[in-house]
């Protein structure tokens, strides 16, 4: 990658350019690939994980109940969340394209089984710190 300007780089392998664009807050929020005069834009997203399902107040099709990422990268939590009897799954950015379900023994897999829940208040941990072995823990809130 060869710098041509502060935010513009030439990449010999693709015979094209990448450019980083800043928003009004002076933060980089867009990456532009330019090859043979054609621009392909990629917008920065703010990743989020949440739970959705019949056990949540919003159901399967409503907004996810968002988890908060902890100081440790890949660990997402929510505490004292009220759930009713039903089922949940974890989903990425309120979109079913990427969802995680049960793969037995507290492990998760993409499009895994629904996780069964009873009425109550829960603390939930989604652990994505190991890409190969995502896991979760759901426990009754004390």
DSSP file (Angstrom, degrees, kcal/mol; ACC not computed):
  #  RESIDUE AA STRUCTURE BP1 BP2  ACC     N-H-->O    O-->H-N    N-H-->O    O-->H-N    TCO  KAPPA ALPHA  PHI   PSI    X-CA   Y-CA   Z-CA
    1    1 A X              0   0    0      0, 0.0     2,-0.5     0, 0.0    10,-0.2   0.000 360.0 360.0 360.0 129.2    0.0    0.0    0.0
    2    2 A X  E     -A   10   0A   0      8,-3.0     8,-3.1     0, 0.0     2,-0.4  -0.951 360.0-130.7-117.1 125.0    1.5    3.3   -1.1
    3    3 A X  E     +A    9   0A   0     -2,-0.5     6,-0.2     6,-0.2     3,-0.1  -0.577  30.6 167.2 -74.9 128.5    0.3    6.6    0.5
    4    4 A X  E    S-     0   0A   0      4,-3.0     2,-0.3     1,-0.4     5,-0.2   0.671  73.2  -2.8-108.3 -30.5   -0.5    9.3   -2.1
    5    5 A X  E >  S-A    8   0A   0      3,-1.7     3,-0.6     1,-0.0    -1,-0.4  -0.839  92.6 -80.6-144.9-179.1   -2.3   11.7    0.3
    6    6 A X  T 3  S+     0   0    0     -2,-0.3    -3,-0.0     1,-0.2    -1,-0.0   0.885 129.7  17.2 -56.8 -41.2   -3.2   11.6    4.0
    7    7 A X  T 3  S+     0   0    0     12,-0.0    13,-2.4    -4,-0.0     2,-0.4   0.147 111.3  86.2-119.6  18.1   -6.3    9.4    3.4
    8    8 A X  E <   +AB   5  19A   0     -3,-0.6    -4,-3.0    11,-0.2    -3,-1.7  -0.982  50.3 178.2-127.7 126.6   -5.6    8.0   -0.1
    9    9 A X  E     -AB   3  18A   0      9,-3.0     9,-2.5    -2,-0.4     2,-0.4  -0.975  21.0-141.2-131.1 140.1   -3.6    4.9   -0.7
   10   10 A X  E     -AB   2  17A   0     -8,-3.1    -8,-3.0    -2,-0.4     2,-0.6  -0.835  12.5-158.8 -97.2 135.7   -2.7    3.0   -3.9
   11   11 A X  E >>> - B   0  16A   0      5,-3.3     5,-1.7    -2,-0.4     4,-0.8  -0.948   4.0-162.9-118.4 111.8   -2.7   -0.8   -3.7
   12   12 A X  G >45S+     0   0    0     -2,-0.6     3,-0.6     1,-0.2    -1,-0.1   0.864  85.1  62.7 -60.8 -39.8   -0.6   -2.4   -6.5
   13   13 A X  G 345S+     0   0    0      1,-0.3    -1,-0.2     2,-0.1    -2,-0.0   0.801 116.8  29.0 -61.2 -30.3   -2.2   -5.9   -6.1
   14   14 A X  G <45S-     0   0    0     -3,-0.8    -1,-0.3     2,-0.2    -2,-0.2   0.420 101.7-129.3-107.5  -0.4   -5.6   -4.6   -7.0
   15   15 A X  T <<5S+     0   0    0     -4,-0.8    21,-0.5    -3,-0.6     2,-0.3   0.920  76.1  90.3  50.8  47.7   -4.4   -1.8   -9.3
   16   16 A X  E   <S-BC  11  35A   0     -5,-1.7    -5,-3.3    19,-0.2     2,-0.3  -0.865  70.6-102.2-155.6-173.6   -6.7    0.5   -7.4
   17   17 A X  E     -BC  10  34A   0     17,-3.0    17,-3.1    -2,-0.3     2,-0.4  -0.837  10.7-155.8-122.4 153.9   -7.1    2.9   -4.5
   18   18 A X  E     -BC   9  33A   0     -9,-2.5    -9,-3.0    -2,-0.3     2,-0.4  -0.989  15.8-170.5-124.3 143.8   -8.6    3.0   -1.1
   19   19 A X  E     -BC   8  32A   0     13,-2.1    13,-2.9    -2,-0.4     2,-0.5  -0.996  15.7-143.9-135.1 137.3   -9.6    6.2    0.5
   20   20 A X  E     - C   0  31A   0    -13,-2.4     2,-0.4    -2,-0.4    11,-0.2  -0.893  19.6-159.2-100.8 125.9  -10.7    7.0    4.1
   21   21 A X  E     - C   0  30A   0      9,-2.8     8,-2.2    -2,-0.5     9,-1.4  -0.851   5.1-143.2-108.8 141.7  -13.4    9.7    4.4
   22   22 A X  E     - C   0  28A   0     -2,-0.4     6,-0.3     6,-0.3     2,-0.1  -0.743  10.4-137.0-101.9 150.2  -14.2   11.7    7.5
   23   23 A X    >   -     0   0    0      4,-2.5     3,-2.0    -2,-0.3    -1,-0.1  -0.210  44.0 -80.3 -89.8-172.8  -17.6   12.8    8.7
   24   24 A X  T 3  S+     0   0    0      1,-0.3    -1,-0.0     2,-0.1    -2,-0.0   0.735 131.2  58.1 -64.5 -22.8  -18.6   16.2   10.1
   25   25 A X  T 3  S-     0   0    0      2,-0.2    -1,-0.3     1,-0.0     3,-0.1   0.293 119.1-112.1 -89.2  10.2  -17.1   15.2   13.5
   26   26 A X  S <  S+     0   0    0     -3,-2.0     2,-0.4     1,-0.2    -2,-0.1   0.771  75.8 132.2  65.2  28.8  -13.8   14.6   11.8
   27   27 A X        -     0   0    0     -6,-0.0    -4,-2.5     0, 0.0     2,-0.4  -0.904  65.7-111.2-110.3 139.1  -14.0   10.8   12.4
   28   28 A X  E     +C   22   0A   0     -2,-0.4    -6,-0.3    -6,-0.3     3,-0.1  -0.545  50.9 152.6 -68.1 123.7  -13.3    8.3    9.7
   29   29 A X  E     +     0   0A   0     -8,-2.2    15,-3.0    -2,-0.4     2,-0.4   0.405  53.2  53.3-132.3  -2.9  -16.7    6.6    8.9
   30   30 A X  E     -CD  21  43A   0     -9,-1.4    -9,-2.8    13,-0.2     2,-0.5  -0.999  54.0-162.0-140.6 139.4  -16.3    5.5    5.2
   31   31 A X  E     -CD  20  42A   0     11,-2.6    11,-2.5    -2,-0.4     2,-0.5  -0.983  14.5-161.0-116.4 127.9  -13.9    3.5    3.2
   32   32 A X  E     -CD  19  41A   0    -13,-2.9   -13,-2.1    -2,-0.5     2,-0.5  -0.948   4.7-160.3-115.8 123.7  -13.9    3.9   -0.6
   33   33 A X  E     -CD  18  40A   0      7,-2.9     7,-2.5    -2,-0.5     2,-0.5  -0.878  11.2-169.8 -95.4 129.1  -12.4    1.3   -2.9
   34   34 A X  E     +CD  17  39A   0    -17,-3.1   -17,-3.0    -2,-0.5     2,-0.4  -0.968  13.0 164.6-124.9 117.7  -11.7    2.7   -6.4
   35   35 A X  E >  S-CD  16  38A   0      3,-1.9     3,-1.8    -2,-0.5   -19,-0.2  -0.988  73.5 -14.1-133.4 123.7  -10.8    0.4   -9.2
   36   36 A X  T 3  S-     0   0    0    -21,-0.5    -1,-0.1    -2,-0.4     3,-0.1   0.863 128.6 -53.2  54.5  39.8  -10.8    1.5  -12.8
   37   37 A X  T 3  S+     0   0    0      1,-0.2     2,-0.5     0, 0.0    -1,-0.3   0.431 110.6 120.1  81.0  -1.0  -12.9    4.6  -11.9
   38   38 A X  E <   -D   35   0A   0     -3,-1.8    -3,-1.9     2,-0.0     2,-0.4  -0.867  51.3-149.1-102.1 125.6  -15.6    2.7  -10.1
   39   39 A X  E     -D   34   0A   0     -2,-0.5     2,-0.5    -5,-0.2    -5,-0.2  -0.762  11.1-171.5 -94.1 135.7  -16.2    3.5   -6.4
   40   40 A X  E     -D   33   0A   0     -7,-2.5    -7,-2.9    -2,-0.4     2,-0.4  -0.988  15.3-153.8-122.9 119.0  -17.4    1.0   -3.9
   41   41 A X  E     -D   32   0A   0     -2,-0.5     2,-0.4    -9,-0.2    -9,-0.2  -0.736  11.0-169.6 -98.4 140.6  -18.3    2.6   -0.5
   42   42 A X  E     -D   31   0A   0    -11,-2.5   -11,-2.6    -2,-0.4     2,-0.3  -0.978  13.4-150.1-127.7 116.7  -18.2    0.8    2.8
   43   43 A X  E     -D   30   0A   0     -2,-0.4   -13,-0.2   -13,-0.2     2,-0.2  -0.651  21.8-113.7 -87.6 140.8  -19.7    2.6    5.8
   44   44 A X        -     0   0    0    -15,-3.0     2,-0.3    -2,-0.3    -1,-0.1  -0.503  33.3-156.2 -69.2 137.1  -18.4    2.0    9.3
   45   45 A X        -     0   0    0     -2,-0.2     2,-0.8     0, 0.0    -1,-0.0  -0.846  16.2-131.9-113.1 154.5  -20.9    0.2   11.6
   46   46 A X        -     0   0    0     -2,-0.3    47,-0.0    47,-0.0    -2,-0.0  -0.909  34.1-134.3-102.1 106.4  -21.1    0.2   15.3
   47   47 A X        +     0   0    0     -2,-0.8     2,-0.3    45,-0.0    45,-0.0  -0.270  30.0 173.5 -66.2 144.4  -21.5   -3.4   16.2
   48   48 A X        -     0   0    0     20,-0.1    45,-3.0     2,-0.0     2,-0.4  -0.993  17.5-155.9-146.5 150.7  -24.1   -4.4   18.8
   49   49 A X  E     +E   92   0B   0     18,-0.4    18,-3.1    -2,-0.3     2,-0.3  -0.949  22.3 159.3-122.7 147.1  -25.5   -7.7   20.1
   50   50 A X  E     -EF  91  66B   0     41,-1.9    41,-2.4    -2,-0.4     2,-0.4  -0.907  35.5-105.6-151.5 179.5  -28.9   -8.2   21.7
   51   51 A X  E     +EF  90  65B   0     14,-2.1    14,-2.8    -2,-0.3     2,-0.3  -0.917  33.1 173.0-115.3 145.0  -31.5  -10.8   22.5
   52   52 A X  E     +E   89   0B   0     37,-2.1    37,-2.0    -2,-0.4     2,-0.3  -0.976  21.7  94.7-144.0 155.0  -34.8  -11.3   20.7
   53   53 A X  S >  S-     0   0    0      6,-1.1     3,-1.8    -2,-0.3     6,-0.5  -0.873  82.2 -56.7 149.4-179.2  -37.5  -13.9   20.9
   54   54 A X  T 3  S+     0   0    0     33,-0.3    34,-0.2     1,-0.3    -1,-0.1   0.695 124.7  61.9 -66.2 -18.8  -40.8  -14.8   22.3
   55   55 A X  T 3  S+     0   0    0     32,-1.9    29,-2.5    -3,-0.1    -1,-0.3   0.577  93.7  80.4 -82.3  -9.5  -39.4  -14.4   25.9
   56   56 A X  S X  S-     0   0    0     -3,-1.8     3,-0.8    31,-0.4    27,-0.1  -0.587  88.9-117.1 -97.6 160.8  -38.7  -10.7   25.3
   57   57 A X  T 3  S+     0   0    0     25,-0.3    -1,-0.1     1,-0.2    26,-0.1   0.787 115.4  47.8 -63.5 -28.4  -41.1   -7.8   25.4
   58   58 A X  T 3> S-     0   0    0      1,-0.2     4,-1.0     5,-0.2    -1,-0.2   0.505  99.5-147.7 -94.1  -5.7  -40.5   -7.0   21.7
   59   59 A X  T <4  -     0   0    0     -3,-0.8    -6,-1.1    -6,-0.5    -1,-0.2  -0.145  44.0 -46.2  71.1-167.9  -40.9  -10.6   20.4
   60   60 A X  T  4 S+     0   0    0     -8,-0.2    -1,-0.2     1,-0.2    -6,-0.1   0.846 137.9  38.4 -70.5 -35.4  -39.2  -12.2   17.5
   61   61 A X  T  4 S+     0   0    0     -3,-0.2    -1,-0.2     2,-0.0    -2,-0.2   0.542 100.8  85.2 -98.6  -7.5  -39.7   -9.3   15.0
   62   62 A X  S  < S-     0   0    0     -4,-1.0    -4,-0.1     1,-0.2    -3,-0.1  -0.144  93.9 -61.3 -83.7-176.2  -39.2   -6.3   17.3
   63   63 A X        -     0   0    0      1,-0.1    -5,-0.2   -11,-0.0    -1,-0.2  -0.338  58.4-109.3 -64.6 145.3  -36.0   -4.6   18.3
   64   64 A X        -     0   0    0     -3,-0.1     2,-0.8   -12,-0.1   -12,-0.2  -0.381  25.6-113.6 -68.5 152.2  -33.5   -6.6   20.2
   65   65 A X  E     -F   51   0B   0    -14,-2.8   -14,-2.1    -2,-0.1     2,-0.1  -0.842  47.1-124.9 -83.4 115.3  -32.9   -6.0   23.9
   66   66 A X  E     -F   50   0B   0     -2,-0.8   -16,-0.3   -16,-0.2     2,-0.2  -0.347  18.0-149.3 -75.5 141.6  -29.3   -4.7   23.6
   67   67 A X        -     0   0    0    -18,-3.1     2,-0.5    -2,-0.1   -18,-0.4  -0.651  18.2-125.6 -95.7 160.8  -26.4   -6.1   25.5
   68   68 A X  E     -J   77   0C   0      9,-3.1     9,-2.5    -2,-0.2     2,-0.3  -0.924  17.0-125.9-111.5 131.6  -23.4   -3.9   26.5
   69   69 A X  E     -J   76   0C   0     -2,-0.5     7,-0.3     7,-0.2     4,-0.1  -0.600  28.9-140.5 -75.7 134.5  -19.9   -4.7   25.6
   70   70 A X        -     0   0    0      5,-3.2     5,-0.2     2,-0.4     4,-0.2  -0.161  32.7 -89.6 -82.7-179.0  -17.6   -4.8   28.7
   71   71 A X  S    S+     0   0    0      2,-0.1     2,-0.7     3,-0.1    -1,-0.1   0.765 113.2  79.6 -62.9 -25.2  -14.1   -3.6   29.0
   72   72 A X  S >  S-     0   0    0      3,-0.1     3,-2.0     1,-0.1    -2,-0.4  -0.778  96.6-115.9 -88.2 116.8  -13.0   -7.0   27.9
   73   73 A X  T 3  S+     0   0    0     -2,-0.7     3,-0.1     1,-0.3    -2,-0.1  -0.214  96.3  20.2 -54.8 131.7  -13.4   -7.2   24.1
   74   74 A X  T 3  S+     0   0    0      1,-0.2    54,-3.7    -4,-0.2     2,-0.6   0.375  93.6 112.6  92.4  -4.3  -15.9   -9.8   23.0
   75   75 A X  E <   - K   0 127C   0     -3,-2.0    -5,-3.2    52,-0.2     2,-0.4  -0.913  42.2-178.5-106.5 119.4  -17.8  -10.0   26.3
   76   76 A X  E     +JK  69 126C   0     50,-3.0    50,-3.3    -2,-0.6     2,-0.3  -0.924   6.7 177.5-117.6 139.6  -21.4   -8.6   26.1
   77   77 A X  E     -JK  68 125C   0     -9,-2.5    -9,-3.1    -2,-0.4     2,-0.3  -0.933  22.2-173.5-140.5 161.3  -23.7   -8.5   29.1
   78   78 A X  E     - K   0 124C   0     46,-1.8    46,-3.1    -2,-0.3     2,-0.4  -0.941  18.2-154.8-148.9 140.3  -27.1   -7.4   30.4
   79   79 A X  E     +     0   0C   0     -2,-0.3    44,-0.2    44,-0.2    43,-0.0  -0.908  66.1   4.4-120.6 146.4  -28.2   -7.6   34.0
   80   80 A X  E    S+     0   0C   0     -2,-0.4     2,-0.4     1,-0.2    43,-0.2   0.846  76.9 167.5  57.2  41.0  -31.6   -7.9   35.6
   81   81 A X  E     - K   0 122C   0     41,-2.7    41,-2.5    -3,-0.2     2,-0.5  -0.729  33.4-129.4 -88.0 133.0  -33.5   -8.2   32.4
   82   82 A X  E     + K   0 121C   0     -2,-0.4     2,-0.3    39,-0.2   -25,-0.3  -0.707  33.0 175.0 -85.4 125.5  -37.1   -9.3   32.7
   83   83 A X  E     - K   0 120C   0     37,-3.0    37,-2.4    -2,-0.5     2,-0.2  -0.948  18.2-145.4-127.7 150.3  -38.1  -12.2   30.5
   84   84 A X        -     0   0    0    -29,-2.5     2,-0.1    -2,-0.3    33,-0.1  -0.612  46.8 -67.6-105.7 171.6  -41.2  -14.2   30.2
   85   85 A X  S    S+     0   0    0     -2,-0.2     2,-0.3    31,-0.1    33,-0.2  -0.389  96.2  73.1 -61.4 129.5  -41.6  -17.9   29.4
   86   86 A X  E    S-N  117   0D   0     31,-2.3    31,-3.1    -2,-0.1     2,-0.3  -0.955  78.9 -61.5 164.5-145.7  -40.5  -18.5   25.9
   87   87 A X  E     -N  116   0D   0     -2,-0.3   -32,-1.9    29,-0.2   -31,-0.4  -0.950  35.0-170.4-138.3 154.7  -37.4  -18.6   23.8
   88   88 A X  E     -N  115   0D   0     27,-2.0    27,-2.8    -2,-0.3     2,-0.3  -0.920   5.8-168.9-137.6 165.6  -34.5  -16.3   22.8
   89   89 A X  E     -E   52   0B   0    -37,-2.0   -37,-2.1    -2,-0.3     2,-0.4  -0.947  29.5-113.0-142.6 161.5  -31.6  -16.0   20.4
   90   90 A X  E     -EG  51 100B   0     10,-2.4    10,-2.9    -2,-0.3     2,-0.4  -0.808  36.9-172.7 -92.6 137.3  -28.7  -13.6   20.2
   91   91 A X  E     -EG  50  99B   0    -41,-2.4   -41,-1.9    -2,-0.4     3,-0.4  -0.987  20.9-122.9-137.6 150.9  -28.7  -11.4   17.1
   92   92 A X  E >  S-EG  49  95B   0      6,-2.5     3,-1.7     3,-0.6     6,-0.4  -0.733  84.5 -16.2 -93.9 128.6  -26.2   -8.9   15.6
   93   93 A X  T 3  S-     0   0    0    -45,-3.0    -1,-0.2    -2,-0.4   -44,-0.1   0.824 117.1 -66.4  49.9  41.5  -27.2   -5.3   14.9
   94   94 A X  T 3  S+     0   0    0     -3,-0.4     2,-0.4     1,-0.2    -1,-0.3   0.790 109.9 117.7  56.7  30.4  -31.0   -6.1   15.2
   95   95 A X  E X   -G   92   0B   0     -3,-1.7     3,-0.9     3,-0.2    -3,-0.6  -0.993  63.6-145.3-134.5 133.0  -30.7   -8.2   12.0
   96   96 A X  E 3  S+     0   0B   0     -2,-0.4     3,-0.2     1,-0.2    -1,-0.1   0.525  84.2  91.2 -75.5  -4.2  -31.4  -11.9   11.7
   97   97 A X  E 3  S+     0   0B   0      1,-0.3     2,-0.5    -5,-0.2    -1,-0.2   0.906  98.3  31.0 -57.5 -40.9  -28.7  -12.3    9.1
   98   98 A X  E <  S+     0   0B   0     -3,-0.9    -6,-2.5    -6,-0.4     2,-0.3  -0.950  82.4 151.1-120.8 112.1  -26.3  -13.1   11.9
   99   99 A X  E     -G   91   0B   0     -2,-0.5    12,-2.5    -8,-0.2     2,-0.4  -0.989  29.9-146.7-139.5 150.1  -27.9  -14.9   14.9
  100  100 A X  E     +GH  90 110B   0    -10,-2.9   -10,-2.4    -2,-0.3     2,-0.2  -0.953  19.7 172.9-120.4 134.0  -26.6  -17.3   17.5
  101  101 A X  E     - H   0 109B   0      8,-2.5     8,-2.2    -2,-0.4    12,-0.2  -0.759  41.6 -60.1-130.1 178.3  -28.5  -20.1   19.1
  102  102 A X  E     +IH 113 108B   0     11,-2.9    11,-2.2    -2,-0.2     6,-0.2  -0.281  33.2 176.3 -66.0 139.3  -27.8  -23.0   21.4
  103  103 A X        -     0   0    0      4,-2.6     5,-0.2     1,-0.2    -1,-0.1  -0.064  61.5 -89.1-127.4  27.4  -25.4  -25.7   20.5
  104  104 A X  S >  S+     0   0    0      3,-0.3     3,-1.5     9,-0.1    -1,-0.2   0.405 103.8  42.4  76.9 148.3  -25.7  -27.5   23.8
  105  105 A X  T 3  S-     0   0    0      1,-0.3     3,-0.1    -3,-0.1    -1,-0.0   0.799 132.6 -55.9  57.0  37.4  -23.7  -27.1   27.1
  106  106 A X  T 3  S+     0   0    0      1,-0.3    30,-2.3    29,-0.1    -1,-0.3   0.595 106.8 127.4  76.5   8.9  -23.7  -23.2   27.0
  107  107 A X  B <   -L  135   0C   0     -3,-1.5    -4,-2.6    28,-0.2    -3,-0.3  -0.651  45.3-147.3 -97.0 157.5  -22.1  -23.2   23.5
  108  108 A X  E     -H  102   0B   0     26,-2.4     2,-0.3    -6,-0.2    26,-0.3  -0.856  14.0-178.2-122.1 156.4  -23.5  -21.2   20.6
  109  109 A X  E >   -H  101   0B   0     -8,-2.2    -8,-2.5    -2,-0.3     3,-1.9  -0.982  43.8 -82.2-147.0 157.4  -23.5  -21.6   16.8
  110  110 A X  E 3  S-H  100   0B   0     -2,-0.3   -10,-0.3     1,-0.3   -12,-0.0  -0.386 116.7  -0.7 -60.2 130.4  -24.8  -19.6   13.9
  111  111 A X  T 3  S+     0   0    0    -12,-2.5    -1,-0.3    -2,-0.1   -11,-0.2   0.825  98.9 161.5  54.1  36.6  -28.5  -20.2   13.6
  112  112 A X    <   -     0   0    0     -3,-1.9   -10,-0.2   -13,-0.2    -9,-0.2   0.008  45.9 -59.2 -71.6-173.9  -28.4  -22.7   16.5
  113  113 A X  B     -I  102   0B   0    -11,-2.2   -11,-2.9   -12,-0.2    -1,-0.2  -0.271  60.8 -95.0 -68.7 153.1  -31.5  -23.8   18.5
  114  114 A X        -     0   0    0    -13,-0.2     2,-0.6    -3,-0.1   -25,-0.2  -0.376  38.1-123.0 -62.7 147.1  -33.7  -21.4   20.4
  115  115 A X  E     -N   88   0D   0    -27,-2.8   -27,-2.0    -3,-0.1     2,-0.2  -0.865  23.9-132.4 -99.0 120.4  -32.8  -21.0   24.0
  116  116 A X  E     -N   87   0D   0     -2,-0.6     2,-0.3   -29,-0.2   -29,-0.2  -0.507  26.1-172.5 -78.3 138.6  -35.7  -21.8   26.4
  117  117 A X  E     -N   86   0D   0    -31,-3.1   -31,-2.3    -2,-0.2     2,-0.2  -0.967  13.5-149.3-132.5 144.3  -36.5  -19.3   29.2
  118  118 A X        -     0   0    0     -2,-0.3   -35,-0.1   -33,-0.2   -63,-0.0  -0.659  45.8 -75.3-101.1 165.3  -38.8  -19.3   32.2
  119  119 A X  S    S+     0   0    0     -2,-0.2     2,-0.3   -37,-0.1   -35,-0.2  -0.331  86.3  77.8 -57.3 138.5  -40.5  -16.2   33.7
  120  120 A X  E    S-K   83   0C   0    -37,-2.4   -37,-3.0    -3,-0.1     2,-0.4  -0.917  79.4 -64.0 153.9-175.7  -38.0  -14.2   35.7
  121  121 A X  E     -K   82   0C   0     -2,-0.3    20,-2.8   -39,-0.2     2,-0.3  -0.909  52.7-170.9-108.1 134.9  -35.2  -11.7   35.9
  122  122 A X  E     -KM  81 140C   0    -41,-2.5   -41,-2.7    -2,-0.4     2,-0.5  -0.898  28.5-144.1-132.4 152.9  -31.9  -12.7   34.4
  123  123 A X  E     - M   0 139C   0     16,-3.0    16,-2.6    -2,-0.3     2,-0.4  -0.968  30.4-166.0-107.6 131.0  -28.2  -11.8   34.1
  124  124 A X  E     -KM  78 138C   0    -46,-3.1   -46,-1.8    -2,-0.5     2,-0.4  -0.967  12.0-169.2-126.8 134.6  -26.9  -12.8   30.6
  125  125 A X  E     -KM  77 137C   0     12,-2.6    12,-2.2    -2,-0.4     2,-0.6  -0.990   4.0-166.1-122.2 127.2  -23.4  -13.0   29.3
  126  126 A X  E     -KM  76 136C   0    -50,-3.3   -50,-3.0    -2,-0.4     2,-0.7  -0.968  11.4-162.6-109.5 117.2  -22.5  -13.5   25.7
  127  127 A X  E     +KM  75 135C   0      8,-3.0     8,-2.2    -2,-0.6   -52,-0.2  -0.870  27.7 155.0-110.0 104.2  -18.9  -14.5   25.3
  128  128 A X        +     0   0    0    -54,-3.7   -53,-0.2    -2,-0.7    -1,-0.1   0.075  40.3 112.2-110.2  20.5  -17.4  -14.0   21.9
  129  129 A X  S    S+     0   0    0    -55,-0.3     2,-0.6     1,-0.2    -1,-0.1   0.749  76.4  52.1 -68.8 -23.2  -13.8  -13.7   23.0
  130  130 A X  S >  S-     0   0    0     -3,-0.2     3,-1.3     3,-0.2    -1,-0.2  -0.926  75.1-160.0-114.0 104.3  -12.9  -17.0   21.3
  131  131 A X  T 3  S+     0   0    0     -2,-0.6     3,-0.4     1,-0.3    -1,-0.1   0.807  90.8  50.0 -53.2 -34.0  -14.1  -16.8   17.7
  132  132 A X  T 3  S+     0   0    0      1,-0.2    -1,-0.3    -3,-0.1     2,-0.1   0.722 119.1  34.5 -79.9 -22.1  -14.1  -20.6   17.4
  133  133 A X  S <  S-     0   0    0     -3,-1.3    -1,-0.2   -26,-0.0    -3,-0.2  -0.522  71.4-178.1-135.9  67.6  -16.1  -21.3   20.6
  134  134 A X        +     0   0    0     -3,-0.4   -26,-2.4   -26,-0.3     2,-0.3  -0.401  15.7 174.7 -65.3 144.5  -18.8  -18.6   21.3
  135  135 A X  E     -LM 107 127C   0     -8,-2.2    -8,-3.0   -28,-0.3     2,-0.3  -0.907  17.4-155.6-145.1 171.7  -20.6  -19.3   24.5
  136  136 A X  E     - M   0 126C   0    -30,-2.3     2,-0.4    -2,-0.3   -10,-0.2  -0.963   5.3-154.6-146.9 162.0  -23.2  -17.8   26.8
  137  137 A X  E     - M   0 125C   0    -12,-2.2   -12,-2.6    -2,-0.3     2,-0.5  -0.977   7.9-174.1-140.9 128.3  -24.4  -17.9   30.4
  138  138 A X  E     + M   0 124C   0     -2,-0.4     2,-0.3   -14,-0.2   -14,-0.2  -0.988  15.0 168.7-122.3 122.6  -27.9  -17.1   31.6
  139  139 A X  E     - M   0 123C   0    -16,-2.6   -16,-3.0    -2,-0.5     2,-0.1  -0.974  40.8 -97.3-135.5 150.3  -28.5  -17.0   35.3
  140  140 A X  E     - M   0 122C   0     -2,-0.3   -18,-0.3   -18,-0.2     2,-0.3  -0.397  45.4-114.0 -61.8 136.2  -31.3  -15.8   37.6
  141  141 A X              0   0    0    -20,-2.8   -20,-0.2   -60,-0.1    -1,-0.1  -0.557 360.0 360.0 -74.3 134.8  -30.7  -12.3   38.9
  142  142 A X              0   0    0     -2,-0.3    -1,-0.1    -3,-0.0    -2,-0.1   0.453 360.0 360.0 -84.0 360.0  -30.2  -12.3   42.7
